[in-house]
């Protein structure tokens, strides 16, 4: 999209805001999510929270990951 120059300029603003929030929460010790997906056109966003199942699925880790 960047090559075609069709990416909305507000995407960078939104990504910067999400990154700043991740950094703040990480340094404050209360980061609970590891991925956020958003759609500016519809105004929706969703995050993946830090659970063993979601992190393993994101990393495509298989097998028993018990403690």
CHARMM-style PDB file with segment names, atoms N, HN, CA, C and O in Angstrom:
ATOM      1  N   UNK     1       0.817  -1.186   0.000  1.00  0.00      PROA
ATOM      2  CA  UNK     1       0.000   0.000   0.000  1.00  0.00      PROA
ATOM      3  C   UNK     1       0.865   1.256   0.000  1.00  0.00      PROA
ATOM      4  O   UNK     1       0.527   2.247  -0.646  1.00  0.00      PROA
ATOM      5  N   UNK     2       1.966   1.213   0.716  1.00  0.00      PROA
ATOM      6  HN  UNK     2       2.241   0.407   1.241  1.00  0.00      PROA
ATOM      7  CA  UNK     2       2.820   2.387   0.774  1.00  0.00      PROA
ATOM      8  C   UNK     2       3.383   2.726  -0.599  1.00  0.00      PROA
ATOM      9  O   UNK     2       3.513   3.899  -0.949  1.00  0.00      PROA
ATOM     10  N   UNK     3       3.719   1.693  -1.383  1.00  0.00      PROA
ATOM     11  HN  UNK     3       3.613   0.740  -1.099  1.00  0.00      PROA
ATOM     12  CA  UNK     3       4.257   1.917  -2.723  1.00  0.00      PROA
ATOM     13  C   UNK     3       3.208   2.580  -3.605  1.00  0.00      PROA
ATOM     14  O   UNK     3       3.527   3.446  -4.420  1.00  0.00      PROA
ATOM     15  N   UNK     4       1.961   2.171  -3.440  1.00  0.00      PROA
ATOM     16  HN  UNK     4       1.701   1.468  -2.778  1.00  0.00      PROA
ATOM     17  CA  UNK     4       0.873   2.754  -4.219  1.00  0.00      PROA
ATOM     18  C   UNK     4       0.388   4.072  -3.630  1.00  0.00      PROA
ATOM     19  O   UNK     4      -0.432   4.758  -4.239  1.00  0.00      PROA
ATOM     20  N   UNK     5       0.888   4.430  -2.454  1.00  0.00      PROA
ATOM     21  HN  UNK     5       1.555   3.872  -1.959  1.00  0.00      PROA
ATOM     22  CA  UNK     5       0.536   5.670  -1.765  1.00  0.00      PROA
ATOM     23  C   UNK     5      -0.959   5.741  -1.458  1.00  0.00      PROA
ATOM     24  O   UNK     5      -1.564   6.809  -1.558  1.00  0.00      PROA
ATOM     25  N   UNK     6      -1.560   4.598  -1.080  1.00  0.00      PROA
ATOM     26  HN  UNK     6      -1.068   3.731  -0.998  1.00  0.00      PROA
ATOM     27  CA  UNK     6      -2.973   4.582  -0.749  1.00  0.00      PROA
ATOM     28  C   UNK     6      -3.214   4.418   0.746  1.00  0.00      PROA
ATOM     29  O   UNK     6      -4.364   4.392   1.185  1.00  0.00      PROA
ATOM     30  N   UNK     7      -2.160   4.310   1.522  1.00  0.00      PROA
ATOM     31  HN  UNK     7      -1.226   4.332   1.165  1.00  0.00      PROA
ATOM     32  CA  UNK     7      -2.306   4.180   2.967  1.00  0.00      PROA
ATOM     33  C   UNK     7      -2.683   5.529   3.559  1.00  0.00      PROA
ATOM     34  O   UNK     7      -2.066   6.547   3.246  1.00  0.00      PROA
ATOM     35  N   UNK     8      -3.672   5.531   4.396  1.00  0.00      PROA
ATOM     36  HN  UNK     8      -4.172   4.704   4.650  1.00  0.00      PROA
ATOM     37  CA  UNK     8      -4.107   6.756   5.050  1.00  0.00      PROA
ATOM     38  C   UNK     8      -3.005   7.287   5.956  1.00  0.00      PROA
ATOM     39  O   UNK     8      -2.340   6.524   6.658  1.00  0.00      PROA
ATOM     40  N   UNK     9      -2.822   8.595   5.932  1.00  0.00      PROA
ATOM     41  HN  UNK     9      -3.362   9.215   5.362  1.00  0.00      PROA
ATOM     42  CA  UNK     9      -1.802   9.193   6.801  1.00  0.00      PROA
ATOM     43  C   UNK     9      -2.127   8.989   8.272  1.00  0.00      PROA
ATOM     44  O   UNK     9      -1.224   8.989   9.109  1.00  0.00      PROA
ATOM     45  N   UNK    10      -3.393   8.818   8.597  1.00  0.00      PROA
ATOM     46  HN  UNK    10      -4.127   8.818   7.917  1.00  0.00      PROA
ATOM     47  CA  UNK    10      -3.773   8.617   9.992  1.00  0.00      PROA
ATOM     48  C   UNK    10      -3.378   7.241  10.513  1.00  0.00      PROA
ATOM     49  O   UNK    10      -3.397   7.011  11.722  1.00  0.00      PROA
ATOM     50  N   UNK    11      -3.015   6.313   9.606  1.00  0.00      PROA
ATOM     51  HN  UNK    11      -2.999   6.501   8.624  1.00  0.00      PROA
ATOM     52  CA  UNK    11      -2.552   4.996  10.051  1.00  0.00      PROA
ATOM     53  C   UNK    11      -1.297   5.146  10.900  1.00  0.00      PROA
ATOM     54  O   UNK    11      -1.182   4.518  11.952  1.00  0.00      PROA
ATOM     55  N   UNK    12      -0.352   5.975  10.452  1.00  0.00      PROA
ATOM     56  HN  UNK    12      -0.445   6.486   9.597  1.00  0.00      PROA
ATOM     57  CA  UNK    12       0.881   6.165  11.214  1.00  0.00      PROA
ATOM     58  C   UNK    12       0.606   6.758  12.587  1.00  0.00      PROA
ATOM     59  O   UNK    12       1.254   6.391  13.566  1.00  0.00      PROA
ATOM     60  N   UNK    13      -0.343   7.666  12.659  1.00  0.00      PROA
ATOM     61  HN  UNK    13      -0.870   7.965  11.863  1.00  0.00      PROA
ATOM     62  CA  UNK    13      -0.710   8.264  13.944  1.00  0.00      PROA
ATOM     63  C   UNK    13      -1.280   7.200  14.864  1.00  0.00      PROA
ATOM     64  O   UNK    13      -0.938   7.154  16.046  1.00  0.00      PROA
ATOM     65  N   UNK    14      -2.150   6.337  14.333  1.00  0.00      PROA
ATOM     66  HN  UNK    14      -2.428   6.374  13.373  1.00  0.00      PROA
ATOM     67  CA  UNK    14      -2.770   5.292  15.150  1.00  0.00      PROA
ATOM     68  C   UNK    14      -1.736   4.276  15.622  1.00  0.00      PROA
ATOM     69  O   UNK    14      -1.753   3.861  16.781  1.00  0.00      PROA
ATOM     70  N   UNK    15      -0.832   3.873  14.723  1.00  0.00      PROA
ATOM     71  HN  UNK    15      -0.818   4.210  13.782  1.00  0.00      PROA
ATOM     72  CA  UNK    15       0.219   2.923  15.101  1.00  0.00      PROA
ATOM     73  C   UNK    15       1.113   3.525  16.177  1.00  0.00      PROA
ATOM     74  O   UNK    15       1.493   2.835  17.122  1.00  0.00      PROA
ATOM     75  N   UNK    16       1.451   4.795  16.045  1.00  0.00      PROA
ATOM     76  HN  UNK    16       1.142   5.356  15.277  1.00  0.00      PROA
ATOM     77  CA  UNK    16       2.286   5.459  17.050  1.00  0.00      PROA
ATOM     78  C   UNK    16       1.576   5.495  18.402  1.00  0.00      PROA
ATOM     79  O   UNK    16       2.207   5.282  19.437  1.00  0.00      PROA
ATOM     80  N   UNK    17       0.289   5.760  18.403  1.00  0.00      PROA
ATOM     81  HN  UNK    17      -0.224   5.933  17.563  1.00  0.00      PROA
ATOM     82  CA  UNK    17      -0.470   5.781  19.655  1.00  0.00      PROA
ATOM     83  C   UNK    17      -0.508   4.404  20.304  1.00  0.00      PROA
ATOM     84  O   UNK    17      -0.336   4.283  21.517  1.00  0.00      PROA
ATOM     85  N   UNK    18      -0.731   3.366  19.502  1.00  0.00      PROA
ATOM     86  HN  UNK    18      -0.871   3.464  18.517  1.00  0.00      PROA
ATOM     87  CA  UNK    18      -0.743   2.004  20.039  1.00  0.00      PROA
ATOM     88  C   UNK    18       0.639   1.633  20.594  1.00  0.00      PROA
ATOM     89  O   UNK    18       0.744   1.060  21.678  1.00  0.00      PROA
ATOM     90  N   UNK    19       1.691   1.962  19.844  1.00  0.00      PROA
ATOM     91  HN  UNK    19       1.605   2.428  18.963  1.00  0.00      PROA
ATOM     92  CA  UNK    19       3.053   1.641  20.288  1.00  0.00      PROA
ATOM     93  C   UNK    19       3.387   2.374  21.579  1.00  0.00      PROA
ATOM     94  O   UNK    19       4.006   1.800  22.475  1.00  0.00      PROA
ATOM     95  N   UNK    20       2.985   3.626  21.681  1.00  0.00      PROA
ATOM     96  HN  UNK    20       2.481   4.092  20.954  1.00  0.00      PROA
ATOM     97  CA  UNK    20       3.246   4.392  22.902  1.00  0.00      PROA
ATOM     98  C   UNK    20       2.514   3.769  24.087  1.00  0.00      PROA
ATOM     99  O   UNK    20       3.062   3.695  25.187  1.00  0.00      PROA
ATOM    100  N   UNK    21       1.288   3.324  23.868  1.00  0.00      PROA
ATOM    101  HN  UNK    21       0.843   3.385  22.975  1.00  0.00      PROA
ATOM    102  CA  UNK    21       0.534   2.692  24.947  1.00  0.00      PROA
ATOM    103  C   UNK    21       1.179   1.373  25.363  1.00  0.00      PROA
ATOM    104  O   UNK    21       1.266   1.073  26.554  1.00  0.00      PROA
ATOM    105  N   UNK    22       1.630   0.584  24.390  1.00  0.00      PROA
ATOM    106  HN  UNK    22       1.559   0.828  23.422  1.00  0.00      PROA
ATOM    107  CA  UNK    22       2.331  -0.672  24.711  1.00  0.00      PROA
ATOM    108  C   UNK    22       3.570  -0.375  25.560  1.00  0.00      PROA
ATOM    109  O   UNK    22       3.804  -1.029  26.577  1.00  0.00      PROA
ATOM    110  N   UNK    23       4.355   0.604  25.139  1.00  0.00      PROA
ATOM    111  HN  UNK    23       4.165   1.135  24.312  1.00  0.00      PROA
ATOM    112  CA  UNK    23       5.578   0.948  25.860  1.00  0.00      PROA
ATOM    113  C   UNK    23       5.272   1.420  27.270  1.00  0.00      PROA
ATOM    114  O   UNK    23       5.928   1.003  28.225  1.00  0.00      PROA
ATOM    115  N   UNK    24       4.274   2.290  27.404  1.00  0.00      PROA
ATOM    116  HN  UNK    24       3.741   2.628  26.628  1.00  0.00      PROA
ATOM    117  CA  UNK    24       3.899   2.786  28.734  1.00  0.00      PROA
ATOM    118  C   UNK    24       3.473   1.641  29.636  1.00  0.00      PROA
ATOM    119  O   UNK    24       3.935   1.536  30.772  1.00  0.00      PROA
ATOM    120  N   UNK    25       2.593   0.783  29.135  1.00  0.00      PROA
ATOM    121  HN  UNK    25       2.217   0.868  28.212  1.00  0.00      PROA
ATOM    122  CA  UNK    25       2.102  -0.328  29.962  1.00  0.00      PROA
ATOM    123  C   UNK    25       3.213  -1.331  30.279  1.00  0.00      PROA
ATOM    124  O   UNK    25       3.231  -1.904  31.368  1.00  0.00      PROA
ATOM    125  N   UNK    26       4.130  -1.547  29.346  1.00  0.00      PROA
ATOM    126  HN  UNK    26       4.115  -1.081  28.462  1.00  0.00      PROA
ATOM    127  CA  UNK    26       5.241  -2.461  29.594  1.00  0.00      PROA
ATOM    128  C   UNK    26       6.135  -1.924  30.706  1.00  0.00      PROA
ATOM    129  O   UNK    26       6.535  -2.676  31.594  1.00  0.00      PROA
ATOM    130  N   UNK    27       6.451  -0.637  30.666  1.00  0.00      PROA
ATOM    131  HN  UNK    27       6.126  -0.026  29.944  1.00  0.00      PROA
ATOM    132  CA  UNK    27       7.322  -0.065  31.701  1.00  0.00      PROA
ATOM    133  C   UNK    27       6.593   0.082  33.028  1.00  0.00      PROA
ATOM    134  O   UNK    27       7.231   0.085  34.081  1.00  0.00      PROA
ATOM    135  N   UNK    28       5.269   0.204  33.000  1.00  0.00      PROA
ATOM    136  HN  UNK    28       4.751   0.201  32.145  1.00  0.00      PROA
ATOM    137  CA  UNK    28       4.485   0.295  34.235  1.00  0.00      PROA
ATOM    138  C   UNK    28       4.223  -1.082  34.837  1.00  0.00      PROA
ATOM    139  O   UNK    28       3.761  -1.190  35.973  1.00  0.00      PROA
ATOM    140  N   UNK    29       4.520  -2.134  34.072  1.00  0.00      PROA
ATOM    141  HN  UNK    29       4.895  -2.045  33.149  1.00  0.00      PROA
ATOM    142  CA  UNK    29       4.351  -3.489  34.581  1.00  0.00      PROA
ATOM    143  C   UNK    29       2.947  -4.044  34.442  1.00  0.00      PROA
ATOM    144  O   UNK    29       2.595  -5.010  35.120  1.00  0.00      PROA
ATOM    145  N   UNK    30       2.132  -3.447  33.570  1.00  0.00      PROA
ATOM    146  HN  UNK    30       2.417  -2.663  33.019  1.00  0.00      PROA
ATOM    147  CA  UNK    30       0.777  -3.974  33.418  1.00  0.00      PROA
ATOM    148  C   UNK    30       0.387  -4.207  31.949  1.00  0.00      PROA
ATOM    149  O   UNK    30      -0.763  -3.997  31.562  1.00  0.00      PROA
ATOM    150  N   UNK    31       1.350  -4.638  31.151  1.00  0.00      PROA
ATOM    151  HN  UNK    31       2.284  -4.808  31.466  1.00  0.00      PROA
ATOM    152  CA  UNK    31       1.065  -4.957  29.751  1.00  0.00      PROA
ATOM    153  C   UNK    31       0.324  -6.282  29.701  1.00  0.00      PROA
ATOM    154  O   UNK    31       0.818  -7.291  30.204  1.00  0.00      PROA
ATOM    155  N   UNK    32      -0.857  -6.285  29.100  1.00  0.00      PROA
ATOM    156  HN  UNK    32      -1.259  -5.465  28.691  1.00  0.00      PROA
ATOM    157  CA  UNK    32      -1.693  -7.486  29.057  1.00  0.00      PROA
ATOM    158  C   UNK    32      -2.006  -7.938  27.643  1.00  0.00      PROA
ATOM    159  O   UNK    32      -2.724  -8.921  27.458  1.00  0.00      PROA
ATOM    160  N   UNK    33      -1.483  -7.239  26.636  1.00  0.00      PROA
ATOM    161  HN  UNK    33      -0.900  -6.440  26.786  1.00  0.00      PROA
ATOM    162  CA  UNK    33      -1.765  -7.607  25.253  1.00  0.00      PROA
ATOM    163  C   UNK    33      -0.483  -7.582  24.445  1.00  0.00      PROA
ATOM    164  O   UNK    33       0.476  -6.894  24.795  1.00  0.00      PROA
ATOM    165  N   UNK    34      -0.477  -8.346  23.354  1.00  0.00      PROA
ATOM    166  HN  UNK    34      -1.256  -8.905  23.070  1.00  0.00      PROA
ATOM    167  CA  UNK    34       0.740  -8.418  22.544  1.00  0.00      PROA
ATOM    168  C   UNK    34       0.499  -8.126  21.073  1.00  0.00      PROA
ATOM    169  O   UNK    34       1.450  -8.096  20.291  1.00  0.00      PROA
ATOM    170  N   UNK    35      -0.732  -7.913  20.682  1.00  0.00      PROA
ATOM    171  HN  UNK    35      -1.504  -7.938  21.317  1.00  0.00      PROA
ATOM    172  CA  UNK    35      -1.040  -7.585  19.293  1.00  0.00      PROA
ATOM    173  C   UNK    35      -2.346  -6.807  19.258  1.00  0.00      PROA
ATOM    174  O   UNK    35      -3.296  -7.126  19.974  1.00  0.00      PROA
ATOM    175  N   UNK    36      -2.379  -5.794  18.423  1.00  0.00      PROA
ATOM    176  HN  UNK    36      -1.608  -5.535  17.841  1.00  0.00      PROA
ATOM    177  CA  UNK    36      -3.602  -5.024  18.233  1.00  0.00      PROA
ATOM    178  C   UNK    36      -3.827  -4.834  16.743  1.00  0.00      PROA
ATOM    179  O   UNK    36      -2.922  -4.439  16.009  1.00  0.00      PROA
ATOM    180  N   UNK    37      -5.033  -5.118  16.314  1.00  0.00      PROA
ATOM    181  HN  UNK    37      -5.769  -5.439  16.911  1.00  0.00      PROA
ATOM    182  CA  UNK    37      -5.429  -4.970  14.919  1.00  0.00      PROA
ATOM    183  C   UNK    37      -6.519  -3.906  14.871  1.00  0.00      PROA
ATOM    184  O   UNK    37      -7.444  -3.926  15.684  1.00  0.00      PROA
ATOM    185  N   UNK    38      -6.415  -2.982  13.929  1.00  0.00      PROA
ATOM    186  HN  UNK    38      -5.664  -2.966  13.269  1.00  0.00      PROA
ATOM    187  CA  UNK    38      -7.437  -1.956  13.829  1.00  0.00      PROA
ATOM    188  C   UNK    38      -7.815  -1.704  12.388  1.00  0.00      PROA
ATOM    189  O   UNK    38      -7.042  -1.961  11.465  1.00  0.00      PROA
ATOM    190  N   UNK    39      -9.017  -1.199  12.216  1.00  0.00      PROA
ATOM    191  HN  UNK    39      -9.645  -0.991  12.965  1.00  0.00      PROA
ATOM    192  CA  UNK    39      -9.549  -0.845  10.904  1.00  0.00      PROA
ATOM    193  C   UNK    39     -10.069   0.579  11.019  1.00  0.00      PROA
ATOM    194  O   UNK    39     -11.113   0.816  11.627  1.00  0.00      PROA
ATOM    195  N   UNK    40      -9.349   1.519  10.441  1.00  0.00      PROA
ATOM    196  HN  UNK    40      -8.502   1.327   9.947  1.00  0.00      PROA
ATOM    197  CA  UNK    40      -9.743   2.916  10.549  1.00  0.00      PROA
ATOM    198  C   UNK    40     -11.058   3.210   9.841  1.00  0.00      PROA
ATOM    199  O   UNK    40     -11.830   4.059  10.284  1.00  0.00      PROA
ATOM    200  N   UNK    41     -11.307   2.518   8.759  1.00  0.00      PROA
ATOM    201  HN  UNK    41     -10.680   1.828   8.399  1.00  0.00      PROA
ATOM    202  CA  UNK    41     -12.536   2.777   8.003  1.00  0.00      PROA
ATOM    203  C   UNK    41     -13.779   2.464   8.822  1.00  0.00      PROA
ATOM    204  O   UNK    41     -14.741   3.232   8.824  1.00  0.00      PROA
ATOM    205  N   UNK    42     -13.754   1.328   9.521  1.00  0.00      PROA
ATOM    206  HN  UNK    42     -12.972   0.704   9.520  1.00  0.00      PROA
ATOM    207  CA  UNK    42     -14.917   0.946  10.335  1.00  0.00      PROA
ATOM    208  C   UNK    42     -14.824   1.470  11.760  1.00  0.00      PROA
ATOM    209  O   UNK    42     -15.817   1.488  12.487  1.00  0.00      PROA
ATOM    210  N   UNK    43     -13.627   1.898  12.160  1.00  0.00      PROA
ATOM    211  HN  UNK    43     -12.820   1.884  11.570  1.00  0.00      PROA
ATOM    212  CA  UNK    43     -13.447   2.410  13.517  1.00  0.00      PROA
ATOM    213  C   UNK    43     -13.349   1.312  14.555  1.00  0.00      PROA
ATOM    214  O   UNK    43     -13.612   1.554  15.733  1.00  0.00      PROA
ATOM    215  N   UNK    44     -12.979   0.115  14.146  1.00  0.00      PROA
ATOM    216  HN  UNK    44     -12.766  -0.082  13.189  1.00  0.00      PROA
ATOM    217  CA  UNK    44     -12.894  -1.001  15.084  1.00  0.00      PROA
ATOM    218  C   UNK    44     -11.448  -1.354  15.382  1.00  0.00      PROA
ATOM    219  O   UNK    44     -10.541  -1.077  14.597  1.00  0.00      PROA
ATOM    220  N   UNK    45     -11.263  -1.970  16.530  1.00  0.00      PROA
ATOM    221  HN  UNK    45     -12.000  -2.196  17.167  1.00  0.00      PROA
ATOM    222  CA  UNK    45      -9.947  -2.473  16.929  1.00  0.00      PROA
ATOM    223  C   UNK    45     -10.157  -3.682  17.828  1.00  0.00      PROA
ATOM    224  O   UNK    45     -11.170  -3.798  18.518  1.00  0.00      PROA
ATOM    225  N   UNK    46      -9.183  -4.572  17.806  1.00  0.00      PROA
ATOM    226  HN  UNK    46      -8.360  -4.478  17.246  1.00  0.00      PROA
ATOM    227  CA  UNK    46      -9.207  -5.713  18.732  1.00  0.00      PROA
ATOM    228  C   UNK    46      -7.768  -6.056  19.078  1.00  0.00      PROA
ATOM    229  O   UNK    46      -6.852  -5.880  18.274  1.00  0.00      PROA
ATOM    230  N   UNK    47      -7.598  -6.545  20.279  1.00  0.00      PROA
ATOM    231  HN  UNK    47      -8.342  -6.688  20.932  1.00  0.00      PROA
ATOM    232  CA  UNK    47      -6.263  -6.918  20.741  1.00  0.00      PROA
ATOM    233  C   UNK    47      -6.231  -8.382  21.109  1.00  0.00      PROA
ATOM    234  O   UNK    47      -7.243  -8.964  21.499  1.00  0.00      PROA
ATOM    235  N   UNK    48      -5.051  -8.973  20.980  1.00  0.00      PROA
ATOM    236  HN  UNK    48      -4.228  -8.500  20.663  1.00  0.00      PROA
ATOM    237  CA  UNK    48      -4.818 -10.324  21.474  1.00  0.00      PROA
ATOM    238  C   UNK    48      -4.126 -10.186  22.817  1.00  0.00      PROA
ATOM    239  O   UNK    48      -3.103  -9.513  22.941  1.00  0.00      PROA
ATOM    240  N   UNK    49      -4.690 -10.822  23.800  1.00  0.00      PROA
ATOM    241  HN  UNK    49      -5.521 -11.369  23.699  1.00  0.00      PROA
ATOM    242  CA  UNK    49      -4.157 -10.710  25.145  1.00  0.00      PROA
ATOM    243  C   UNK    49      -3.138 -11.805  25.424  1.00  0.00      PROA
ATOM    244  O   UNK    49      -3.165 -12.868  24.805  1.00  0.00      PROA
ATOM    245  N   UNK    50      -2.258 -11.536  26.348  1.00  0.00      PROA
ATOM    246  HN  UNK    50      -2.236 -10.672  26.851  1.00  0.00      PROA
ATOM    247  CA  UNK    50      -1.160 -12.439  26.659  1.00  0.00      PROA
ATOM    248  C   UNK    50      -1.692 -13.620  27.459  1.00  0.00      PROA
ATOM    249  O   UNK    50      -1.854 -13.562  28.677  1.00  0.00      PROA
ATOM    250  N   UNK    51      -1.956 -14.694  26.720  1.00  0.00      PROA
ATOM    251  HN  UNK    51      -1.824 -14.741  25.730  1.00  0.00      PROA
ATOM    252  CA  UNK    51      -2.286 -15.980  27.331  1.00  0.00      PROA
ATOM    253  C   UNK    51      -1.390 -17.009  26.662  1.00  0.00      PROA
ATOM    254  O   UNK    51      -0.906 -16.792  25.551  1.00  0.00      PROA
ATOM    255  N   UNK    52      -1.178 -18.096  27.320  1.00  0.00      PROA
ATOM    256  HN  UNK    52      -1.571 -18.272  28.223  1.00  0.00      PROA
ATOM    257  CA  UNK    52      -0.314 -19.138  26.768  1.00  0.00      PROA
ATOM    258  C   UNK    52      -0.839 -19.603  25.412  1.00  0.00      PROA
ATOM    259  O   UNK    52      -0.068 -19.777  24.469  1.00  0.00      PROA
ATOM    260  N   UNK    53      -2.142 -19.802  25.320  1.00  0.00      PROA
ATOM    261  HN  UNK    53      -2.769 -19.660  26.086  1.00  0.00      PROA
ATOM    262  CA  UNK    53      -2.728 -20.310  24.084  1.00  0.00      PROA
ATOM    263  C   UNK    53      -2.562 -19.316  22.930  1.00  0.00      PROA
ATOM    264  O   UNK    53      -2.176 -19.709  21.830  1.00  0.00      PROA
ATOM    265  N   UNK    54      -2.847 -18.046  23.170  1.00  0.00      PROA
ATOM    266  HN  UNK    54      -3.160 -17.726  24.064  1.00  0.00      PROA
ATOM    267  CA  UNK    54      -2.765 -17.059  22.095  1.00  0.00      PROA
ATOM    268  C   UNK    54      -1.328 -16.792  21.656  1.00  0.00      PROA
ATOM    269  O   UNK    54      -1.062 -16.636  20.464  1.00  0.00      PROA
ATOM    270  N   UNK    55      -0.401 -16.738  22.613  1.00  0.00      PROA
ATOM    271  HN  UNK    55      -0.617 -16.865  23.581  1.00  0.00      PROA
ATOM    272  CA  UNK    55       0.999 -16.505  22.248  1.00  0.00      PROA
ATOM    273  C   UNK    55       1.539 -17.691  21.469  1.00  0.00      PROA
ATOM    274  O   UNK    55       2.222 -17.502  20.462  1.00  0.00      PROA
ATOM    275  N   UNK    56       1.249 -18.910  21.909  1.00  0.00      PROA
ATOM    276  HN  UNK    56       0.694 -19.064  22.726  1.00  0.00      PROA
ATOM    277  CA  UNK    56       1.712 -20.098  21.195  1.00  0.00      PROA
ATOM    278  C   UNK    56       1.117 -20.150  19.794  1.00  0.00      PROA
ATOM    279  O   UNK    56       1.810 -20.503  18.840  1.00  0.00      PROA
ATOM    280  N   UNK    57      -0.156 -19.805  19.661  1.00  0.00      PROA
ATOM    281  HN  UNK    57      -0.719 -19.518  20.436  1.00  0.00      PROA
ATOM    282  CA  UNK    57      -0.789 -19.808  18.345  1.00  0.00      PROA
ATOM    283  C   UNK    57      -0.143 -18.759  17.443  1.00  0.00      PROA
ATOM    284  O   UNK    57       0.076 -19.022  16.261  1.00  0.00      PROA
ATOM    285  N   UNK    58       0.159 -17.598  17.968  1.00  0.00      PROA
ATOM    286  HN  UNK    58      -0.019 -17.385  18.929  1.00  0.00      PROA
ATOM    287  CA  UNK    58       0.787 -16.537  17.180  1.00  0.00      PROA
ATOM    288  C   UNK    58       2.189 -16.944  16.739  1.00  0.00      PROA
ATOM    289  O   UNK    58       2.627 -16.598  15.642  1.00  0.00      PROA
ATOM    290  N   UNK    59       2.883 -17.673  17.593  1.00  0.00      PROA
ATOM    291  HN  UNK    59       2.528 -17.954  18.484  1.00  0.00      PROA
ATOM    292  CA  UNK    59       4.240 -18.122  17.277  1.00  0.00      PROA
ATOM    293  C   UNK    59       4.243 -19.467  16.579  1.00  0.00      PROA
ATOM    294  O   UNK    59       5.297 -19.983  16.209  1.00  0.00      PROA
ATOM    295  N   UNK    60       3.059 -20.033  16.400  1.00  0.00      PROA
ATOM    296  HN  UNK    60       2.202 -19.614  16.700  1.00  0.00      PROA
ATOM    297  CA  UNK    60       2.897 -21.347  15.767  1.00  0.00      PROA
ATOM    298  C   UNK    60       3.680 -22.430  16.510  1.00  0.00      PROA
ATOM    299  O   UNK    60       4.307 -23.301  15.906  1.00  0.00      PROA
ATOM    300  N   UNK    61       3.622 -22.346  17.849  1.00  0.00      PROA
ATOM    301  HN  UNK    61       3.113 -21.639  18.339  1.00  0.00      PROA
ATOM    302  CA  UNK    61       4.263 -23.342  18.697  1.00  0.00      PROA
ATOM    303  C   UNK    61       3.268 -24.486  18.913  1.00  0.00      PROA
ATOM    304  O   UNK    61       2.093 -24.252  19.200  1.00  0.00      PROA
ATOM    305  N   UNK    62       3.744 -25.704  18.774  1.00  0.00      PROA
ATOM    306  HN  UNK    62       4.698 -25.894  18.542  1.00  0.00      PROA
ATOM    307  CA  UNK    62       2.874 -26.863  18.979  1.00  0.00      PROA
ATOM    308  C   UNK    62       3.404 -27.680  20.133  1.00  0.00      PROA
ATOM    309  O   UNK    62       4.529 -27.490  20.595  1.00  0.00      PROA
ATOM    310  N   UNK    63       2.569 -28.593  20.586  1.00  0.00      PROA
ATOM    311  HN  UNK    63       1.655 -28.747  20.211  1.00  0.00      PROA
ATOM    312  CA  UNK    63       2.980 -29.485  21.662  1.00  0.00      PROA
ATOM    313  C   UNK    63       2.513 -28.971  23.009  1.00  0.00      PROA
ATOM    314  O   UNK    63       1.847 -27.941  23.108  1.00  0.00      PROA
ATOM    315  N   UNK    64       2.876 -29.711  24.037  1.00  0.00      PROA
ATOM    316  HN  UNK    64       3.416 -30.548  23.956  1.00  0.00      PROA
ATOM    317  CA  UNK    64       2.466 -29.404  25.404  1.00  0.00      PROA
ATOM    318  C   UNK    64       3.382 -28.328  25.987  1.00  0.00      PROA
ATOM    319  O   UNK    64       4.592 -28.533  26.081  1.00  0.00      PROA
ATOM    320  N   UNK    65       2.827 -27.203  26.373  1.00  0.00      PROA
ATOM    321  HN  UNK    65       1.844 -27.036  26.297  1.00  0.00      PROA
ATOM    322  CA  UNK    65       3.591 -26.093  26.914  1.00  0.00      PROA
ATOM    323  C   UNK    65       3.328 -25.918  28.413  1.00  0.00      PROA
ATOM    324  O   UNK    65       3.429 -24.806  28.931  1.00  0.00      PROA
ATOM    325  N   UNK    66       2.990 -27.010  29.114  1.00  0.00      PROA
ATOM    326  HN  UNK    66       2.908 -27.913  28.693  1.00  0.00      PROA
ATOM    327  CA  UNK    66       2.700 -26.932  30.544  1.00  0.00      PROA
ATOM    328  C   UNK    66       3.923 -26.474  31.302  1.00  0.00      PROA
ATOM    329  O   UNK    66       5.059 -26.700  30.885  1.00  0.00      PROA
ATOM    330  N   UNK    67       3.669 -25.821  32.433  1.00  0.00      PROA
ATOM    331  HN  UNK    67       2.747 -25.637  32.772  1.00  0.00      PROA
ATOM    332  CA  UNK    67       4.765 -25.340  33.291  1.00  0.00      PROA
ATOM    333  C   UNK    67       5.515 -26.482  33.914  1.00  0.00      PROA
ATOM    334  OT1 UNK    67       6.466 -26.260  34.663  1.00  0.00      PROA
TER     335      UNK     67
END
